Amino acid sequence: MDYKQAGVDIEAGYKAVDLMKEHVKKTMRKEVLTELGGFSGAFSLKRFMNMENPTLVSGTDGVGTKLKIAFLMDIHDTVGIDCVAMCVNDIACSGAEPLFFLDYIACGKNDPNKIASIVKGVSTGCIEAGAALIGGETAEMPGFYPEDEYDLAGFAVGIADQNELITGKSVKQKDVIIGIASSGIHSNGYSLVRQIFRMQRSVLDTYYEVLGTSLGEALLTPTKIYVKCLQSLKNNNINIKACSHITGGGFYENIPRMLPKGMHGIIRTDSYEIPPIFKMLKKDGNIEDHVMYNTYNMGIGMVIAVSPEQADKAVDIISGIGDKAYIIGEICEGSRGITLC
């Protein structure tokens, strides 16, 4: 009896590392001091020593049950983008620049090509976020996961000067709420999605004109990464007073998190076009509006608050880099929370 007979193929692990190296290499930054394959990743902070008070900001997250759709579709090069996005978007909405990322893949059986495909997606997300993929772990766990399934999670670290952190403390009445468009459902609410749509390959392969793609491809659309968008606003002297990444809990949970005590958000739901996938979910699942806005991003993946004087300029900057932004509401005095109207 040996380890391979017990279900763990060490040689397959070596092959997976070799296959992923070309993707990891594309994410490198000059601050990275180590190569893939070591016991840890090292990242120099020398470039940031000119900051008055350099502050590290971290984020960790996974992809969740969206992975179940990837398994059914046998598409594995997009969920890595989701994993990166869920971590770096949280960092970016605090005002920090993502520096590096680490992934964790746990699988029932190490298929080197599948693992390399997952890491290809991770590297794509890292490139878009400007973060280096400096390490990770692939754990083959027979008997714990089915042979054709895996879990995927990640961890990111960013940096900001403390006085440039976005805290929400300066938000005041009449500030404008801007919503930046999502790419789709992103990576939250898929346990409900999988109850609404039949999880069969024939159903997922069905093409819908309104979606412009198959249902499965629409559901696997990667989470949008907002790092460059928020950096563009900062570089153009837009003072982002507050910022919220619209993830699990939708509008109702996440927007209040960016508001200080005594401030209330008014959101106009008719201020932008809700993407078709959410309309399908609502109709096919017979879901009430409150549940939709309490579960999904509803087409708005990131929300910021700016002064009225900077609102139009902010929208123009976002549009100028190819993203969509809408003025979706404003701040008023009241209990911390939001009202949808």
Sequence and secondary structure as in RCSB ss.txt:
>XXXX:A:sequence
MDYKQAGVDIEAGYKAVDLMKEHVKKTMRKEVLTELGGFSGAFSLKRFMNMENPTLVSGTDGVGTKLKIAFLMDI
HDTVGIDCVAMCVNDIACSGAEPLFFLDYIACGKNDPNKIASIVKGVSTGCIEAGAALIGGETAEMPGFYPEDEY
DLAGFAVGIADQNELITGKSVKQKDVIIGIASSGIHSNGYSLVRQIFRMQRSVLDTYYEVLGTSLGEALLTPTKI
YVKCLQSLKNNNINIKACSHITGGGFYENIPRMLPKGMHGIIRTDSYEIPPIFKMLKKDGNIEDHVMYNTYNMGI
GMVIAVSPEQADKAVDIISGIGDKAYIIGEICEGSRGITLC
>XXXX:A:secstr
  TTTTT  HHHHHHHHHHHHHHHHTT  TTB   TTSSS  B  GGGTTSSSEEEEEEEEE TTHHHHHHHHT 
 SSHHHHHHHHHHHHHHTTT EEEEEEEEEEESS  HHHHHHHHHHHHHHHHHHT EEEEEEEEE BTTB TT E
EEEEEEEEEEEGGG   STT  TT EEEEEE SSSTTS HHHHHHHS   HHHHT EETTTTEEHHHHHT     
 HHHHHHHHHTT    EEEE  TTHHHHHGGGGS TTEEEEE TTSS   HHHHHHHHHHT  HHHHHTTS TTE
EEEEEE HHHHHHHHHHHHHTT  EEEEEEEEESSSEEEE 
